[in-house]
Amino acid sequence: MFGIVRPCTHRLSEGLRTEWMAHLCGLCLALRADHGQFARIVTNYDGLIVSVLTEAQTGALPAGRRTAGPCPLRAMRTAPVAMGEGARLAAAVSLVLASAKVRDHVADRDGLLARRPVAAAARRVAAGWDRAGARSGAALGFDTALLVDAVDRQTGIETLAGPGTPLLTVTEPTETATAAAFAHTAVLAGKPRNAASLAEAGRLFGRLAHLLDAVEDREADAASGAWNPLTVTGTSLTEARRLCDDALHGVRLALREVEFTDGQLVHVLLAHELRRSVDRAFGTSSCSHQGLQVPDGSFGPPPGNPYGPTPGNPYGPTPGNPYGPTPGGPAAPPPPRPPRDRRGLIAGCLVWAGLACTCQMCCGSYEDPWSRERREAPCQDCGDCCEACDCCGQCGEGCCCCGDSCGCDC
């Protein structure tokens, strides 16, 4: 799994977490359905954003979901997964992205890829992914030649780059590729007027992806002598951070121009989690509250005066009986727990083996192999990843940092 937008599921509300996993699993299953089991290894966090953008413009439809069978990576639970053109476009883009990543590692002679036989095999795999992505893209009206051309131009640009070369010259091919992918989601959603704004958001997202990858690999590349755009062009981390902050601001502005049916998950991923990705790469922390997502899914400022008087009498009596039992409160009986069928000894042992082999028992939430009770893995402590930023303390109830309804200027 690779990608720059990697949200901790504890920061997402239950609904957003379900939606995010639906797109992630939908991408994985679309790769399997169109390209076979081996293609599932190219599943990545950034590719699923294409699926999220498509659905955010059309709205979640019953036909866009299906229930997938038990999977070891879901602790052997079924789950609703996204399907349709958005997931298939994400699969095509992911194949080409993975191909580019393999080619980059081959060019850098990383690890085993320094050996010629292994590098030759990796090139053949990458070429196969290019062809597979082209087939899927063509079925959706998307020409992946734009992506492949960007990958090919990247090598030439890196060869000619040197001290003083503008860093944005090096990131241009990646920007062009992601702009094309983002813009095509508007075509699939039947909202071509969104294409220009999504292309701009995609261009800046591609810039961020390239820059953050360079920042994260800077020390390792220096130790191994591998090519790194920051080192080769002589760009400081301060300048790289400035470019990243400008790109973050540009993504927010571009998304404000897009007409979404339900843009909540897009907002969380591309406004808040993208900011966290930048902070994580640079080892800093900052607040990502810079614009409110209003209930209709857009990204404009909240209507009306947020400091005006509250409608009605704020000191009037509470409707109804204030001393009566509150539904779900202390006076109400707890809801009965749904019955769970215990697994037998052999079935439980098989499930236990699957959970252990896929690390779910170490780093995820899972069902007990025998009792089916929900468990939390011992290393599920997120540290400070779930701590809200300082300005959230003034937001009132509901904090967008945690994926809930925004209660402050985010």
N, C-alpha and C positions, 0 to 999 in steps of 0.2 A: 504494500500500500504506500503510495506516495501522493504528494499534493501539499499545497501551502495552507489550505483551509481545512483544518482538522479540529472541529469543535469537540470539547469535552461534553459528553452527553449529559453531565450533571448541570451544565449551564443552560440546557434547553428544557422548555416545559415538556410535559408528557406528550402533548399533541405535536409539537415541533419535532421532538425526538422520534416519534413514530413516522412522521413525514420524511425526515432526513434518512432514516433507515430504509424506508420504502424506496426512495430513489437510489440509495446505495445498493440495496439488494436487487432492484430492478435493473441497474446497470450490469451487475454481475451476471444475472440470468439472461439478459439480452445478449451479452457476449457469448454465453454458452449456447444459446439457441441459434445464433447466426454463424458462429465461428468455432464451436466445439469447446470441450472442457479446458483445453490448454489455454485458450484465449482469456479465461477468467483471471489469469495472473496479472493482467494489465488493468484490472479494476483500480481506480484511483479516486481520491477525494475531489480533485478539481474537475474531473470529467463529469461527475454527477451534477455539477452546477448547471450544465447545459440542459439536463432533464428538469431540474428545478425551475429554470427560467421559462422553459416551454410551458410547464403546467401553471406557473404563476400568471401567465398571460391568458390562459384559457380557463383556469379554475379547475379544481379537482372534480373529475367526472367519474361516475360508477364504472364506466367502461375503461377507465384508465387505471384500474386496480384489479389485482387478482390475488388470491391467497396462495402463497407458496408453501410447499411442504416443509417438514422439519429440516433444519440445517445445523451442522455442528457449530458453525460460527454464530448461530442464534441460540445456542444452548439447546438444540434439538426442539425448537419451538417453531410453529407455523407463524406466518406474518403476512400482512398485506404488502404487496410490492407494486411499484410503478411499472407500467407497460405502455407500449405505444411508440409513436414517432420520436418523442423526446428521449426516451431511454435508448432507442436505436441510434439516434444521432450521437448521444453521449458515448455509446459503444464505439461508433466509427471514429469519433474524435480521440477516444482513449487509446485505440489501436495505433493511431498515427503519433500521438504523444509518446506512447511507450516505445515506438520505433525510433523516434527522435532521441529518447533517453538512452536507448541501447547504443545507437550510433555515437552519441556523445561519450559514453563510457568506453567504447571501442577506440575512439580517437584519442582519449586520454590514457588508454592502456591501463585501465583500472583493474587491479586484482588479477583474476584468471584471464581476463580479456587481453592481458599483455602477451599471452601465448597465441601464436598465429592460428593453430587449428581451432581453438575456442573462439577467437575473434571472427574467423571465417564462418563458423556455425552461427554466431550471434548475428552477423550481417545477413545471413540467409533467413533467419527468423524475423529480423526487422523488415526485410523486403516482403516476406509473406504477410506481415501485419499491414504494411502499406497497401498491398493488393486487396486484402480483406476489408480494410477501411474504405478503400475506393469503391468496392462493390456495394457496401452498405450505404455509403454516402450517396452514390448515384441513385439508389432506390428511393432516397428521400429528397432528391433534387439538389444535393449538396456536393460540390466539386472539391474533393479532398486534395486535388492537385495543388490548390492554394497552400495547403498545409505542407505537402511534400516539397513544394518549391521553396517554402520558407525554411524548411530543414536543410535543403541543399544549399541555399544562399548563406545560411548561418556559418557553414564551414569556411566558405570563401571570405566572409567578413572577418571571422576570427583570425584567418591567416594573415590578412592585411592590417589588422589592428595593431596599435603600438602606443607608446606614451603620447598623450595628447589627443588621442582619438576620442571623440565624444562618446560617452557611455551609451547614450540613446541610439547611436548608430549600431552598436552591437545588439541592443535589445529589439531593434526594429522587426526582424523576421518573426520573433515570437509574438510581438504585438499584432502583426498582420494576421497571423494564424488564428489567434484567439478572437480577434475582432470579427473575422469571417464566421467562426463558430457561433459566437454570441448573436450576431445579426441574423443568422439563419433560423434561430428559434422564433423570431418574429414571423418568418415565412411559414413555419410549421404551425404556429398558433393562429395564422390568418390575420395578423395585425402588422402589415408591412410598414405602417407609419412609425412603429417602434424600432425599426431596423437601424436607423442612423444613431439613435441614442444608445442602443445596445452595442453597436459596433464600437462606439467611443468607450463604453464601459469595458468591453472586451479587450480593446487595445491597451487600456491602462492596467487591466488585470494581468495581461500578458507581460507588461513591463514589470509589475510587481513580482510575478512568478520568476522571471529571469533574475531580477535583482536579489530577491531573497535567497534563491538557490546559490547565487554567487557569494552572498554574505555568509551563509551557513557553511559553505565549503571552503571558505577563504584560507583558514589555517591548515586544513587537511591538504588542500591543493598546494600550498606553499611548502609543506613538508615533503610531498611526493613529487613536486615539480610539475604538476598538472596545470593546464591552461585555466586561468581565472580572469574574467573581464575586469574586475577591480584592480588586480595586480598589474595586468598587462597595460591598461589604460592609465594607471597611476591615479585612480579615483579614490579619494579618502572615504572612510566610513561616514563621516559627517555629510559629505555630498551625496552619498548613496542614500542616507536617511532622508535628506531633503527631497530627493527625487521620489522616494517611497511615500512620504507624506503628501507631496503634491499629487501623486497618483491616487492615493486614498481619497483625497478631497475631490478629485475629478470623477472617480467612480460614483461617489455620493451624488454629485451634481447631475451626472448622466442618468442615474436611476430615477431622479426626480422627474425626468421628462418621459419616462416610460409609463404606459398605461397598463397597470396590473389589475387582474381580477382579485388575486389574493397574493400580495407581495410580502407577507410577514416573514416567511422562511428566507426569501431572497434578501430581505433587509438584515436579518440576523447574520446570514453568512457573509454578505458582501459589505456590510457596514461595520458590524461589531467583530465578527470572527476574523475578518481580513485585517482589521486593526490589531487584533491580538497576535496574528501571524507575524506582522511587522515587529511588534514588541518582542515576541519570542525570538525572532532572528537576531535582533540587535541587543537582546538582554536588558530591555527597559520595560517600563509600564507606563500607561497613559490612559486617559479617559476617551472613550469613543462616542460620547454623547454630543452630537452636533446637529441634530435635526430630528424632528418628530415624525414617526410613522403614524399617520392618521388612520382611523378605522377603515377607510375604504381601500387601504393598501398602498396609497401613494406616499410620497416622501416629502410633502410640503409642510409648512409650519402649521400648528394647531389653529383651528378657526376660533375667532372671538378673542376676548381678553382673558388670559389665564389667571390674572390677578383680580378680576372683577368679582362682584358679590355672588354668592351661591344662590341659585334660584330658590324661591320659597323662603320660609322662615327656618333658619338653621337651628333655632332654639325651641322649635315647636315640639309637641309630643310625638313620639314614635307611633306610626300607625299600628293598630292592633293592640294586643295585650302584651306590654313589655315584660310581664312576669310569667308569661306562659312558657311552656317548653319550646326550646329552639330545635327545629329539625336537625337531627344529627348531634345535638348537644348532650349535656349530662343527663337530662331528663328523658331523652329518647333512647330506646334500646338499640344496642349496636346491631348493624345488619349482619345476618347470618353469613358465615364464611361458606363459599361454594365448596361442595364436596370434591375431593381429589382422589382419583384412582391411583393407588400405590402400584409401582412397578414390581414385578417379581425379581427374584435374586439375579437370574441370568440377564434379563432385559436391563436391569439397573446397572449391572457390571458393564454391559456393552455401552450404555449411555455414558457411564463414568469414564470409560476408556476414550470415547470420542471427545468428551469435555476436556480431559487431561491433555490429549494430543493436540487440541486446537487452542490451548492456553485459556479457555473460558473459565476454568476453575482458579486460574491465577490472576487474570486481568479483565474480568468481566462479570456481569450479573448472569446468573444461571438458575435453573431449577434443580433442586436436589434430585440426583439420579433415581432415588427410590421413592421418597415422599412427595416429590414434585413441588415442595415448598420453595419459594423464591429465596435465593441466597446472594450475598455480595462477596466478591472475591477478596482475599486478604490484602491485595495490593491495589484496591480500588480507591484508596485515599488520593484525592487529586491535589493535595497540598494547597497552594494558593490559587489554583486555576479557577476555583468557583467563588473566590472572593470578589465582591462587587467593588468597582472603583469608588473613590472618595465621594464624587459628586452624586452617587446614587443614594447617599444617605439623606439627600434633600428631595428625593423624588416622591416621597409618599409611598403608598402601597403599590406593589408591582414594579419590578425593575427590568428594563429591557436587557440589562447585562445577563440576566438569568433566563432570558427567553420568554418571560411573561409579558403581559400587555404593558406597553411602555407607559410609565407614569411620570416621565420627565422628558426634558428636551433632548431626545436621542435622534 
